[in-house]
Structure formats: C-alpha cells, structure tokens
C-alpha cells in the first residue's frame, strides 16, 4: 500500500520485455497488479472499463457465455484449478497402486522359490557344521604338534644366542688409522726427497759452472767489438721505445682517470656489501657501532700511514730530480766507485735466491699434485654417493651452506645449522644403525624457525635446484624416552654427541629409539616396551612385530665423513699453496731488487770502463743514467698516484663509516644497482684503453725482447765471460758446492731408505687388515646364517602362534554349535574328504536364501501398508472434490442473486415502466445425474484384502443464464434479447454492466461512447444513473451527446491535428458549443470525442491525475 493522494503508474513497452514504474521507480508487474487489486480493481471483473464494442458483445452474448461470465465474476476459477489438480492426484494414485500390485505378484512368486532354496540351505549348513567340527579337530591336533616344535625351537634359539660374535670393528679402525698416518708420512718424505734432489742438482750445476769459469780466458778483443755493435743497436731501439712511451703516456693518463672512477664505483659497491656483512655479523647495535668505531680508527691510521709514505716518496722524487739535474756526475762517480765491491756479493745472493725459488716451485708443484689427488678422491666419493641416492641432497645442502654464508642469513635469532649428519658425532660401529633408523632424516636441514625454512625453500624453487626437507626448531618437540635401558639394550641418542642448540632436532630424528647388538635382544625387549629398536647390523624392530633390514650398501655417514675430511685436507693444502705463492712473490721481489742493483752496479762499472773515451760517450752515458732516473721517478710517481687513490678510497670509506655510525647511510638497493651499472660502463672503457695499451706494449715488448734477450743478454754474457776470464773462479765456492752436493746425496739416500721402510710397514698393515677383514667376513657369514636361522624360527613361531590363537578364538565362538569329533589325524582327514564331496553337491545353493526370504516378507508388508496409505489419500481427495463443488455452486448462486437483483433494479430505473429479470437455466434431469469415476482396481484382481470402491462425482447443474425483459412498447409481453432493437439491446447490456459493477464495485469507471445507440430518453436515464452512482466512485465518459455532459463537473476536449492528439480542459458551455457545431457540420475527416469526468468534488484532484494517463 502507498500512502499518497496521487499515484503514477507507467508501462514502457519493449521488444523483449515490458517495464513498469510506480511513482517513477522501477517495479515488477506483480507489484503493480497487487497495488491495483488492493485499490479495488478486480482481475475477474473487467467491466470497470467499458468500450463501445464491449456493450454490443455483451448484448449479443449466449446464455452459456453469460454463465461463464458469472463464474468469472464469482471467482470460481480457483475452485476449478484445485479440482483439476485433485483429479491429477487421483490418476497418479491409480498408477502407483497398479505398480504396487505388480511388485507384490513378483514377490509372491519369489517367496515360493525361496522356500525351496531354504531347504537346500539347511542341508548345506548341517554338512558345513560337520566339516568345521572335523577341521577343528584336525587343527587342534596340529596345534599340539606345533607347540612341541615351538618348545624345541625356543630351546635351540637360547643356545644360539649364547654364541657371541667377536667384534673386529675397532681393530680394523685402528689399522686404517695407522695406514693413513703412514701414507701421509710417505707423501711428506716424497716431497722432501724432491726438494733435496733439486738442491743436489743445483749444487752440481754451480760446481760445474765454477770449474768452467776457471778454464775460459780467451778472445776478449772480439767480445769488445761485438759489444760495440750491440750498444749501437740498443740506441736505435731506445728511440723507437721513447716514441711508444709518449703514445703510452697519453693512454695511461686517460686510463688513470678511468681507473680512478672505477675505484670510486668499486669502493661504493664493496662498501655496500661490507655494510651488509657488518650488519649480519653483530647481534646488537652497540656491538655494531663499536665495531664501526674500531674500523674508523684503523682506516684513519691507514690513511695517515699512506699520507706519510706519499710525502716520503714525493721527497725522494724531488731529491732524484735535483740529482738528475745538477749532481749527476758526482753521483755516478760515487756509485761506480763502490760498484766493483758489491758486484760479486750480489752475484752470490742471486744464486742463493735462485736455489730458494726452485725449491719453492718444487713445493708448489707437490702441493698442487696433492690437491689434484684429493679433488679426484672427492669426485670418487660423490660417485659412490650416487649409489646411495644422496648425491642430490648433498649438492643441495652444500648450495644452501654457500648461500647462507654469502647472503649473511645467520643472525642471532635466525640460524641455519646445516644437515643432521653435520651436527652429530658417534662411533663408527653405530653408523649402520643410525642410517637404518633415520632413513633420509640424516640429510634434513636444521633451521631456527619456519620463516627461515620458507625463505630457503623459495630460494630452491627460484633456482630450480631441487627439494629439501627442513626441521624448524620452533615447530617441533623432542621425543621423550619411553623404555628403560638394560644391560643389552641402550638408548641410541645417549651414544650420540651433539650441540645443545640442536637437541630438539636430534631427538626428533633419533629420540625414543633403543640400540642393541642383536635382533634377539630387541625382540625380548619389545615384549615389555613397545618402542623402536635397531641393531648394530641395521635391522629395525618397530615395536609392532614388523622387522626391516637385510643387505645394505656403502654407509651414507661414512661417505659424508670422508667427503668432509677430504675437503678439509684440500683446504689445508690450498693454504700451503697460498703460503708458497706468497713466498714466491717475496723471492721474485728479492730477485728483482738484486737484478736492479746488479744492473746499477754494472752500469757504474761500464761507466768506469769508458770514462777515458770521448765526450760523446760520456753524454750518452749521462743521458742513459738520466733516463733510468726518470723511469725511477715515473715509478715513484705511479706509486704516489696509487697512494692517492688508496687515500681517496679510504677517505670515502671513512666518510661512509661515519655516516653509518650516525645512522645516516641507509642501504638503497636501487643506488647500488646504479653504481654497479656505472662500474660496468667504466670497466668497458678501461678494457678498451687496456686493449690499446696492450697493442703498444706488444710492439714495445718485441723491441724490449730484442734489447733485453738479444742485445742486453749478449752484452751481459760478454761482460760475464770477460769478468770470469779476468777474475776466474773462486776455489772456495767450488769446494762449498761440493760439500753441499755431498750432504744432499747423503740426505737423499737416508730419505729413500726411510720411504722404503714406511712403504714396507704400510704393506704389512694392509696384509694385517685383509686378514682381519677376511676373519670378520667369515664370522659375519656364520653369524648371518645363525641370524637367518633364528629369524626363520622366530617367524615360524610367530605364524604358528597367530594361527593357534585364531583357532582357539574360533573354537570359543562356534564351540556350542557342534561337538568335537574324536579320532586320529588320518581318520579325521578321511571323514573330511567324504564330507567335502557331499558339500560339493550343494555348491550351487543360495546362501542368502533366508535373508532374502525375510527381506521379501518385509517388503511385501511395506507395500501393503503403502497401498493402504494411497487408498486413504484417495478418499481424502474425493472429499476435497466434493467440498470444492459445493463451494463453487454456492459462489455461483450467491453472485447470481446479487447480479439478478441489481439488474432488475437498474433496468427499472432506465426503463421506468419496464421489467427485467435474469433466469438461471438448469440441465435436463438425465444429464444432472451423478457420474462414477474409474475404479482404481480391476475386477479380475482379488488377491489382496484391501480394495477400493468407485466414487461418484457431482457435475454442475447449470447450463446458462437467460434474460427476460418487458418494455412498455411490447404491451407487457416478455421478450428475449434477440427480439429487441439496437437501442433496447444497449439498455439491457448497460443494465447488466451496472448490475455487475454494483455486485463487484471499483474505485472508478471508464465508459467509451456507451450512448451511441441510445435515444435521448435513455441517454438522460443513463446520465441520471451515472450521476447517482458517482457519489461512491469516479466516472469518466466519452460522448458526442449533450445529455451526458450536463451533469459532469469537469470537461476536456481532445483535438487531433498533424497526427498529434492534444487534451485541453474547457468549460461546460464550450463543451456544449463544440457538440452543437459538430452535429451541424458533420466533419468528414473524423470526430472529436469529449471526456466528461463525473465525480464528487472530493475526487477532482485524482481525476486530474488520472485523465492525462488515460
């Protein structure tokens, strides 16, 4: 309901669906219809809107059609629909009853068959009962035999358990350890032998050279001429090298700037990662800041040291420039003066350093060979790991370890502890037991919490490396020990060493597990405690009677331990290699210094030898000396530049550390990516300049090689030979080399004897180990046979005991149903065979006959109950139909009385001296008899006690409604509707319409030219009647006649121009004038109807709202 004086209803007609609006709001059609019905508009009575053709059709309506109209007005459609539904339900019930009767007939036939099958089943059950009795007796006999066998087996098992296996594991382990020590000692002696051998060879070479120097003293003149030619060629090479040096200087200037930029960019990138490392290294901010302050002090000291070194170098450069400019002659004379004294000492030092270098090179070769050998051992171990299916897990675990170390995930609260096997230590004899009871758990990774595990899993998924299981310590609980230790059974976890921080993980893998030496001990122990036990041989007893074990390949733990030990040895060898590399660099630096000094002294000696030559040669010598000084200055300047770069980088580092200390420097990943990109660009440019410089260096190196290895080497060789010829060999040096050679040969012989002794000892230990292993293998074989025999006995005992218990239980269950049959085993088996032959005759018997018979009986009873329920429902439906028929007839009679009374009254008002009545026509008597419904049961079926009788259904007694009217012109004779004129028919139809409206009133009525066939008298009568009834409802009338206009209180004119209709309000006089003009002119192109609302003053507003919409 809408509480408003005016309500707007709009319908928009569309191609697919119409839309409805109430007060300009979208609504459903059903809502609009309900609103109209609540306002008084009935769906069953359409006569509140009467068109002209509707009046004519009502006048010409048949008697039966008037009856249908009355039914519609009376609202009997609901009764008809419910009556039709009731008949459908009757039909469905009839079908269900037929189906039930079909099923019941089948059940009756099946029950007859099942009675016969039950007799066969009873015979079969008797024979089966006899069979089970015989089988029970036979089984009881077997149980007694088995119990005797069990007793004998138990006795044998006790005797076998007393035979103890002698443990050889510790003895083999000790032999392996001694062999490993001997091999390491042999390797050390081999290295020492190589060194001593090299020393002996070097001493022999020096002895021979000394002897040669004593013999050669010829051809000095030819050597001097050859030296002069070599010096001239050296000057030409120097000029070409100077040009290349100039070109190289330009490239070096550019390269210096690029390297400075590269150093800056690299310092930024390095400091970023250093900062990440420092943050991950310390657990608190205080430690972190203290470490930064300590590093700042170190950097400041380092910068101060470099500044001081820079100043010293600058001072040396200034002094060298002064010497090169003004005091070159004095310096040269001084150095030449002391050159001869130092030359021989430098030569001896050079030879000693050469011996050290060759010795060190030999050590490096030995270390490298050792490293390669160990690497091959690691590869072999990994190949062995492939057979145990752990290689993939080992690779993943090593990757995670490297990843954690590089990324710095190890923080005080988030830790990665490695695999389980890396966190435990135990005796070697427990390796097999640990592998058997833990399965793949040895390679589970232990982490602090599930967050760390999730992060590492994401890393593995991102890199697509593989899968790994993790044990987060915050999500697990350790397993408590349930069983108690005995003399033969011990707790496994108490024999394992581990750190307290991973205790929960170790308990998770190995907790609540006991270890014993033999399987019998585990079996005896599990009778009291239902806990998992494992033997030294790797047999696992899970506490529920299940034993797993058998052959096992190489031990996982042994392989992993071997890999770890080998890698540790590789690290130690790599440290030795690194130390040898550092020593080699030191030796090379020392050689360079000696060579440099020797070159300087040689030049001084050469200057002394040519000091009496011409002035040109002196200038050339001075220029050569000047160039060397400039080269030295250049080198020192390079060192100054390097120091400046170092000072700059450390100054930048100092600034970054200071900002980091003050929390000003925030790690920005985008900045470091930019720095890395810039570093890459600078490195590309540096490589281009390096390439150019290398090209120049290659060309210059060709000249230098010619100068150094050709000219200079030849000059040095000539000078050396000249000096040797002049000075000869030193007798004391030759004697010294002989003495060194003799000692080296003695030491070499001693080492060879010791190596042979160690090898012999190692062979003896190997033979001893093979003997122990063979003895152990033999005993293991014997013990395995015993174990297998005991396992078979135990298995047989378990099966027999289980079967015995099952048979005892079965005897208790069926002991009351049959008697035990006595006899020996053979007689019982013969009886069983005969019984089985009898049973085969009934093998086709239906073993479910009794259950099926009982089920069909229950189903039959259920169907009978169901049929009874359907028949009861049918009776209810008949009662409903009868009630609906009665209510429908009452509604028709009640509506007919109201319409008939209204028709008589209204006709008398429209025709004052006339009379009109409605007559209800009834069917003949034969058609009005009660009819019978089809029976729900055939007459031929009389097999069940419940039946249904046919019911009689009432039929409607009325056939139509007739009209009887009397007009004054007829002289009092009643006429039918067909005998009336057009105007009279309209009067009769209007009387019926007004009667219907009075019986079912509406809030307003719309009449469309209902007076078109009426004369003036009847129009005035109709106008008076509408005016009278407009007190209770609103009337809207369209007309061309003035009679209906006069009593109205509002008038509207409708014009049709240019295909557009327009409604205009007018006055009463204007309306009469229009009517008059229309009547006179008789416009040929159409007519203009008038709407004349007749209503009470209170309904003016609503009429104004409703009129435009209509």
Beta strands, then each sheet from edge to edge (+ up, - down):
strand 1: 9-12
strand 2: 19-22
strand 3: 25-27
strand 4: 49-50
strand 5: 416-419
strand 6: 445-447
strand 7: 470-472
strand 8: 489-491
strand 9: 513-516
strand 10: 532-535
strand 11: 540-541
strand 12: 547-548
strand 13: 915-922
strand 14: 931-932
strand 15: 952-953
strand 16: 958-966
strand 17: 1004-1008
strand 18: 1034-1039
strand 19: 1051-1057
strand 20: 1060-1066
strand 21: 1090-1094
sheet 1: 1+ 2- 3+
sheet 2: 4+ 17+ 18+ 21- 19+ 20-
sheet 3: 5+ 6- 7-
sheet 4: 8+ 9- 10- 11+ 12-
sheet 5: 13+ 16-
sheet 6: 14+ 15-
end
